[in-house]
Amino acid sequence: MSDFEKLKHYVNSDHTCISIVTHEEPEALSLARDLAMETNRDLLIWSAGFGIRQGLLKNEPPVENTESPDTALVYFTNLESSEICETFDNTGHEKKQNKYPICVTLDILPHLKNDVTLRLMRDAINKLSLEGGTLIMIDSDDKIPDIVKTHTISMELSYPTKEELDNLVRSTLRRIHQKTPIEIGITKKGMKAVIRNLRGLTRRQAKAIIKSTVADDNRFDDEDVNHVIAGKRQLLHGGGLLEYIETPLTIDQIGGMNNLKKWLRQRKDVLKDQACAFGLTPPRGVMMLGVQGAGKSLCAKAIAAGWQLPLLRMDPSSLYNSFVGQSELNLRKALRQAEQMAPVILWIDEIEKAFASASSQSSDGGLSKRMFGTLLTWMQDHKEPVFVVATANDIEALPPELLRKGRFDEIFFVGLPDAQAREKIFEIHLKKRQRDPEKFDLYALALASDGFSGAEIEQAVISSLYNAFYNEQADIDTDTILKAVRDAVPLSVTMAEKIHDLYAWAEGRCVPAD
């Protein structure tokens, strides 16, 4: 159902109080206005700034002395309804339509901390329920008192569909063109790319990006796809729930991990429509466990690059909020946004840090367990092609439910690279710093770096560059890097016992990435 159909369904189902938590207040108000016009009912909107005002009539003065939430709720409670005979139903009986106004409040929830205001809210809901009225609460935060929540149904605004975005882009361009003529030179392929990259944004955000895109040159063409991507990245970063990650890597830029690479190549196109038509179920994701610095995070980026899909990073710790209910709401928002942007790669980094206390007696009032339960339910039930890449370092901290078969398509263990993989890693990082790998003895470097992770090898190369620059050498060579390797103490030495236990645990439980 569309948002309007959903709201109409709630009203027709006699839900007296409807809560819409959103930052897109004009969008929610527009739904309320459309509902009032279709049902031929009056619309009254309250805010602390204006008091109660007409929602359908422009330039109508607000009701005097209703800026206070208390006086506004009393006003709503004392409203009268009228019923008019409209038509006859199939049995010949008269159908009557309730004319009680639709009442809308803007950001009233913070005021309900006051006991008197809470009592008046309960009185208003009771009166509206008896009269068949409707109260729509539009708020930016979900802090509904329990006594009100029992009488309230929550509604989330959906993100626009591809068809809506297509119409939105075209209508926005037409309005811009009416004010200032612009040149349209975009191809069908470019337009599809624009629509694809606008998914997961609200209607307001999508309009803002299109306006910003054509503002400088009064032109809209295929080159503006990059402007749309950049604008979306900026909005996602500002929201704080999901982070858009650049993915310049290809999967060949990872040394070793041959089993993982083979698994990914076989599933490269399975998130596309053709795979669904073939009868394939989109894969849900992979869990990547292993040694710190071995390349788990790098793999998440390489998967997105290899499959040519956007990569969104979700830091679970950023979802937690001090307000009751807000953390769960943040998680649901992040997951819903990922679904709207599908097909997409969702990278949950260091997942054990956020949900570790879900497997123990935590002191957070059960918040971690509720968050963890929400995530597990979504992983099991979501239908959109969102491929989850979860990385973890501390296996003991992971709740056992997360490792159960069916949560992920596969669980890979990323260990320390072997000699051949270490050669490849040295080659990659030398090329990355504009050095010719053929001028170095990669075999000797690989032998000397036994027990090093990929991150430690990279640091050895960087350290050799610092040393050469400090000593005013012309350039680095094999000996410079060998010295940096010998001076470093890898994690496999400082945490030998823990890494040994990690390998022992993974034996028979995980698929080796290499």
N, C-alpha and C positions, 0 to 999 in steps of 0.2 A: 504494500500500500504506500501511496505517497504520504507526505507529512500531513497534508490537508485531509486526506481520507482517514488517516489514523486519528487525527484530532476529532473529526466528525464522528467516527466510530465510538470514541470514548464518551462523547456527549450523548449520543444516541443510546449508549449502554448505561446511562444514568450515573456516570461518574461525576460527582459534584465538584471535586477539587482536582485539578490537573496541574502538575508541576513541570515546567520546562526550564531546565538548567542549561544556559547557553551564554556565550559571549556575543551571539548574533541576535541581539534584541529586536532590531527592525524586522528581521526575518520572522521571528516568532509573533510579533505584533501583526504582521501582514497576514499570517494564518488566522489569527483571531478576527481580523477585519473581514476576511473572506468568509469565515464561518458565520459571522453576524449577518452579512449581506445575504448569504444563501438561505439562512433560516429566518430571515426577516425579523431579526431581534436587534435591540439597541446594544451598543457597546460602550461601557464605561471603563476608563483607564485611570488608575491611581499611581502617582509617584510623589515622593516627598517634596520634589521641586515645584510641581504644579498643582498638586491636589488631584481631585477627581475631575476629569474632563471627558467630553464626548469623543469617541473614537472614530466616528463616521462623518462628523460634521466639522468642516474647517472653520477657523475663526470664531468658534463658539467659546465664550468665556468659561473658565473652570468654575466648579461649585465652590462658593466661598467657604473659607475656614475648614477645608478638608485636607490640608497639607499633612497633618498629623495622621499616623496610621490608625490611631484610636478613633478619631472622628470619622475617618474613611470607612472603617469596618462597621461602625454604628450606622452610617449612611447606607451601606450595602444591606445591613440587617433589616433596616426599616423600609426597604424598597417594596413596592407592591407589584404583583404580576397580574396579567390579564390574559384570558383565554378567548380566542375567537374561533368560530366555526369556519372551517375552510372548505372541505370537500367531503364526499362520502367514500367510505372504504368498500372493499369487495362484498361485505355483508350488508351494506346499506346503512351502516351506522355513521353518524357524523364523526369526522376526525377533528380533534381540537389541537391547536398548536400553542405551546406555551410561549408567552411573550416576556418572560422575566429576562431582564438585561443580562448579557454576558459581562461579568465583572473581571477585570484584569488588574493585577498588582505588579508593580515593577520594584524589585529588590526589597521585598517586605520581610524576608526571612530573618535578617539581622535584628529587626525590631521585635521579633517574637521571643527574644531573651527576656523581655519584660513580662512579668506575670499577668498584668492587666491586659496588655496587648494580646497575649496568648489566649486569655479568656475570651476576649472580644472576637478573636479569629475563630475560636470554637463555636461561639454563638452564631457568627455569620455562616459558617459551614452548615450548622444544624438548620438554620432558616432556609438557606439555599437548597438543602437536601429535601426539605418539606415542600418547597415551592417548585422543585424541578429546575432550579437555577444552576448556573455554572460559574465557578471561580477558577481562573487561570493565573497561576503564580509564575511569573517570568523572573528568574534570578540568575546571577552569575556564579553563585556557589550553592552547593547542596548541603545545607545545614538545617534540614527540616526537623523540628521537635518531634519526638516519637508519637505524642498524642495527636499531632496533625498528620503525621505520616500514615497512620492507620486509616485515615479517611482520604488519602491522596494516591493517585496513580501518576507515575513518572513517565514522561515522554521525552525522548531524545530526538533532536533534529537530525535528519539524515544529510549526508553530503550529496551534492548534485550528481546525477548519472551522466554518462557520456553524452546522451542525447540532450540533456539539459545544458551541459557545458557548451555543446556545439551551438545551441540557440542563444546561450548567454554571450558567447564570444561575438557572434554575428550581430546581435542586438546592441551590444556595447560599442562595436565598431561603427554601426549605423548612427548611434547617438553622437559619437565623437565626430563623425563625418559631417553631421548637420551643423555642428558648431565651427569646426575647422576641417576643411577638406583634407582627406588623407588618401594615400595611394595604397591599394591592396594588390600585392603581388605574390601571395602565398599559394603554393601548390596543394593538391589534395593530400599528398604525403606529409607535407609540412603541417597542414591543419590537423591531421590525425596525431602528429607528434605533439602539437600544442595541447590538444584535448587530453592526450594520455598524461602529459606532465602537469596538467591542472587538477587531475583527480586527487582526491584526498584533501582538497581545500574547500572552504565554504564559498558560497556564491559571492559574498562581499569581497573575499580575498581574491577570487578569480577575476572579478571585475577590476580590482585595484591593479593587479598585475598586467592585465591587458592595457589599461589606461597608461600605466608607467612605460610599457613597452613601446607604444607609438608616440609618446610625448616628445621625444628628442628629435626624431626625423620625420614625423608625420607619415610614416610608412609601416606597413605590416607585411612581412614576407618570411621566407624560410629561415633567414638568419635570426629572426626573432625567437626561434625555438630556444636558443641559448639564453636569451634574456628571460624567458619564462622559467627555465630551469633555475637560473640564478635567483629570480624573485621568489620562487617556491622554496629554495634552500634557505633564504633569509627568513622567510615566514616560519618555517619549521624550527629553525634555530631559536627564533624569538619565543615560540611556544614552549620550548623546554621539554616536551614529552618525547619527541622523536627528532633525531638528528640525521640530516641528509649527508651521506658520506660520499666523497669523491672516490671513484674507482678507476684509476688509470692503469691498474695492473691487469695482466692476463694470467691465466692459470699456469702458463709456462714460466712465469717469473718466480715460481716457488720451487725450491730444490727438494727432490725426493717426493714423498707422499704419493707414490704411484697408485696404490689401491684406491685412495680417495679420488685421485684424478680420473681414474677409469670409471668409478661409480658416478662421478659428476658428468663425464662426457656422455655416458649412456642415458642420462636424464636431462640433457641440455634443453630440449624443447618440450618437456612434459608439462610445463605450466601454460603452454599456448593452447588456443582453441582447437587446433587440429588434433592434439593429443586427447582432449576430452571427447571429440567426435569419434576418435578411434576406439574409445572405451576405456582409456586409462584414467585412473584416479590420480589427481595431482599429489606428488609427494609432500609430506608435512614438514620434513626438515631433518637435520642431523644435529646430534650432540657431539661436541668435540672436547674430549678430556685429555689432560696430559701435562707435560712439563712446562713450566713458565718459560716464555720466550722461544718456544719450539715452532711457532708459526700459526697458532690457532686463529688469532685475529686476522692475520694475513690471508688465511684461507677464506674467511667470510668475504673479504674484499674481492678476492680472486673469483669466487663463485659468482658474485654479482657481475663482474666484468666478463667472465666466460659465458654467462647466460644472457648478457646484455640486458640486465634488469636493474632498476633502481635499488640502492642499498640504504635501508633505514636502520639506524642504531638506536636501541632503546636501553638507556641506563636505568635499571629498576630502582636504584637508590634515589633518582630524581623524582620518582613518582610519589614518594612518601610525603605526607603533609600533616601538619599538626592538627588540622580540623577533622573532626569525626566524619567519616564517610568520604572525605575528599580524596584520600589515597586510592580507594577502590574505584572512585569515579575517574581519576587520572588514568588508571590502568585500562579501564574500559574504553576511555576516549582514545588512548594510544592504539589499542588493538583495533578499534573500529576504524580509525584513520588508516591504519595499515591495510585493512580489508578494502577500503575505498580506493586505495592506490594500487591494488592488485592488478596484474601480477607484480610481485615485489619480493625482495629478500629482506626479512626482518632479523637483525642481528641483536641478540640479547647477550651482552658481554658480561662475563663473570657472574653468571646467574646465581651461583651459590651464595654470593655476598648479600643478595636481597632476600632470599628465601631460606637461608640456613636455619633460622629460628622456627621455621614451619615444622621442622622435624623434632623439636624439643619443647620443653616447657618455657616459653618465652615470657618476657615481662612487658610485652607491648599490647596486652589485652586481647590477644588473638588476631591482631591485624595481619601479621605475616602469614598466618594460616589462611585467613580469608583471601588475601591477595594471591597466595599460592593456589588456592582452590579455584579462584576466578581464572587464573592463567591455565590451569590444567583443563578446566571445562572448555575454555576457548580452543585450546590445542586439539581437544578431542572432537569438537563439534563444528568448527568453522568450515565454511564451504568455499570461500574465496581462495584463489591460488596465492597464498602467502607462505613462502618457504622460510621456515625458522632455522637460523643457525645459532645455537646456544653454545657458548664456550665456558669452560670451568677449569679451575686449577686445583681446588681442594675437593677431592671426591668425597671425603668423609663428611663434609658439611652439606652434601646434597640430600634432600629428602628422597627416600627410596622410591616413592611414587613416580618421581620424575624419570627414573631409569627403567620403568616398566615398559615392556614391549608394547608398541602401539602409540606411545607418545611421540617417538621419533622413528623415522624409517631406518636409521642406522646410528649406532654409537661408535665413533672412531676414537682410537687412542693415538695421540700425537706424541711420539717419543723423541729422543735425541736423534739427530740425523746421522746416517752412516757415512762412511768415507766418500762414497760416490756423491751422496747428497751434499756433503760439505764442500766438495769441489765445485758443485753447481752454485752453491750459496756464495762462495767467494767470487765466482765469475759474475754473478748477478750484481753484487755490491761494488765490484770494481767497475763494471760497466756503468752503474748508476752514478759513479763519480768520475766519469769520462776517462777511465783508464782502460788500456787494452789488456784483457786477461791473458792473451798469448805471450805477453812479456813477463809473466809470473809463473813460478813453479807451483801450480795448483795442487799437484799430487803431494808435494812436501807440506804445503799449508794444511791440506786435509789431514795428513798424518799427525801433524803437530797439534791440531785442534780436536783431537779425540775427546769426546765428552762435552764439547761445546754445543750450545743451542744455536739456532739461527740468529737470534738477537745478539748473542755473545760474539758470534763471528762478525756481525756487522759492527759492533763496538770495537773489535780488534782492528778492523780496517780504518775506522774513524780515528782511533787512537794513534795508529801509525801515521796518518795524515797530520795530526797535531804535532807529533814528535818531529816529523820531517820539516814542517813549517817552522817549528821553534829552533831546530838546528840548522836552518837555512840550507837544507838539502835541495837538490834540483827537483827531485821527485821521490816518491816511495818506490821500493822494490820488494822482492821476496823477503830479504833479510829484515827489512824494517817491519814488515807485518809479522814475521816469525818472532821478533823480539816482543812485539805487543801481545802476541798469543802467549808466549812463555811468562810474561809479567802478570797475566790475568789469572785469576782463580775462578774456574767455572762453578755454576750452581751444582753440578754433578759431584763436586768435591765438598763444597761447604754444606750441602744438604744430602749427602750420599745415602744415609739411612732412609730418609723420607722418599727419595726418588726410587730406591730399591723396593720399598713397600708399594709405591705407586705402580711400578712394573708388575709386581706380584699380583696386585689386585686386578689389573687390567687383563692378565692372562686368562683367556677363556670367557671373559665378560665383554670385551670390546673387539672390534675389527681393527687391526693395525692399519694406520694411515699409510704406512710404507711397507 
